[in-house]
Structure formats: C-alpha cells, structure tokens
Amino acid sequence: MAYSETAARPFRADRNFRLMLGFTLVAQFQPHLAIWVVYLTDYRHLTLTQVGIMEALYWGVKLIAEVPTGAFADRFGRRLTFITGTVVEGAGIAIFALAGTFPLLSLSYLLWSLGFAFRSGNDSAYIYDALAAEDRGAEFAQRQGRFGAAVQIAFTLGGIAGAAFAARTSLAAATLAGVVPSMLGVGVLLLMQEPPRRGGTTHMPYLDTLRGAWRVLQTRAALRWAILFEVTIGAAAPAHFLLLQPFLTHHAVPLAWYGVALAPSGFAHAAGSILSARLARAFGLRRTLLAGLVAVVAPLSVLAAFDAVWMLPAFWVAQFAGGTVEPALGGYVNDRTESAVRATVLSVAPLGFSLMVMFASPLAGITADVHLGLGFAALAGVVGLGAGTAFLLWRSADARDPAPIEASL
C-alpha cells in the first residue's frame, strides 16, 4: 500500500517532514507529563522508591520491545509503525489515568512503554530515508535537531497547560487528558507517506534484519562505543523526569506553576537539539560530545551539593547539554549504517537507554527517598564513570576507522 501510494503521489521530503513535525507537536502535547510523578505520589500514594520501580518496569518492557519494533519498522514500513505505536501508547495512557490498583498501573505501563518502543528509532530512520530519497542525507543532523526541538516544545507547552489544568480540576483529569493528543496524532499520520528506500522495495525477512544489525555492530567498533556513550549519558534522564517534580514539591512550588517551572528545561533541550549540528561542525564531534558530558555531570553534582530552589537552572544546563548529543551522534550512526537495517541499529541506542534508565530510576528513587541530593549524586556518578569510559573507547576506535560504512563498501 505504501508503494502504490508513492506512485500515485510523488514523495516529497519537505512535505512529509512538515507533517512529521505536525504529528510530533500534536501527539507529544501531553498534559500529564508535568504532574505524573505527583499524580503517583500524592493521588495514588506511592513512594519515590515505588515510582522508581514502576519506571524500571516501564523501561524494562521497552528494552524487550525495542529491537523487535525496529525490525517491524524495517519490515513493514515507517508510517504503519508510527500509527501502531501511537494507538498502543494512547491506550496505555488511558489506563494509567483510570487505574486504581497496582496490576492496572502495571498494565498501563506495559502498553505505554510498548507504544513508545514503536516510535523509538523509527523517527530517525524516517527522517534519514526521506532525505536520502532526494540525495539530501547531509541534512540529517540539522533535521533531526529540529525534530528533537519539536518534541521538547510539545512536551513543554503540554506540561504548562497540564499543570494549570490539574490545579483547576484534578491530577486524574489532567492525566486522562493525555489521551486526546494521541487520537489527534493518528489523523496527522494518515496524511504522511512511506519514504522510498534505496535498494528497491524488497524487505529483508524479520530475523535477517536482526542478524544484519548485529553484524554491523560487531564489525564497527566506533559505532558500538558511540552508541554506548549516548546510552550512558542518558542515565541523567531520571534527574529530570523523576526528581524534578519532587524538587519543586520539596521547595513548595505551587502545582499550577509546575509546567512553567519545567518549561526552561524543555526549551533548553530543544535549543541543544537545534544547535547540535552547528556545534559539531564548528568544534568537531569529539569536542562537542566531551563538552556535553561535562555539562551534564557538573549540574548534577551542583544539585547534589546545594539544596536550594535557586539551583533550578542547573536542570536547564544539563538538559541543553543532553540535547546536543543525540542529533550529532544520530548523523554519525546513520552515515555508518545501511538502510535495510537502519531502524534496527538506531533502536539499539534507545534499547540501551532503556536498560540504563531501568537501572538508574530505582537507584534515583531509593537514594532520593533518603535525601533528594543523594539521588542527584548517584546519577552524576553513573554518568561520569559510564559515559567518560565510553567516550575514551569511542575516540580511540574512531581514530582507527573514521570512514562511513558506504565509503568502505
């Protein structure tokens, strides 16, 4: 169906990229994201340790589903994968908002996570394939940066609206409102086209797709360590999505202002995503990644040392630094990966991120239940040791094999 559609209407990368941005701005306008931790702690009466364990479940499901859903995208198409993931994720959010028991909350996390897994990696593969169809692959990092910015902008605006709505109604109502963006997002997806892929329309069998991705990672050491760097620097994520709301509660920030307080973090991440390609061109990928690592670890260390509401900007610095890493590394990985297994390889980083957050979330929750600053210190240690080691290994491997995969064929 995707290819007859392409024949009826020529594929245009710019049109479909605009639609993809529109889908992102609609589907990721999720009002519950600014209050979901408070929803679980204040409305469902869970501790931060329990929330951390729930997060481990969420990311554990995503870990199991990540590569299979990437192979599904390579086999059955990018657009169908987006639609499937959005529907499943919306169902998970609906159950999450209505769940009154731990088993139902667990079911909601399973569906929510599975839907997210269908989108992970598929978005980058869609952008790259769309640009490659018009010989514009060099634009990937810039376009990926804009896409990442759109995600953060949607999250931020949704959070502002959701926190204000929760203050006027209830935490449960604001959480249930998160279903609406998913429903609207499917409508936008139906207007998008499947991007043509180089090498013809023949799909690799599912298991062959997985084996092909594994062979790429086995033979490309620089690719392995680049992905590991992206994975380990992601251990800082629980500081933002798990500990920031308790930080605001600890310092008596009113609920209605949660979205506004979180907004600079989202915009900082968006700015980092937009500037990522420019920074990599200006300073080189190695310097950009090293600066990103330092600018993530330092704010976490500061938050661990100083317990004051005026330390809120430290979150913004860490979010900006995190935003600079993914688009730059995304271009690096794409240039070294064949189209037939691209979505699967790109799913490896989200898979590893899931594993990392599956470990880091309970760690952050358990330590933060003792003292909030201890949670930030634990995350700073994990990121500094893990990403620092991965950076050194990647720098060495990249110096030995700097050429993109296409150049070596």
Beta strands, then each sheet from edge to edge (+ up, - down):
end
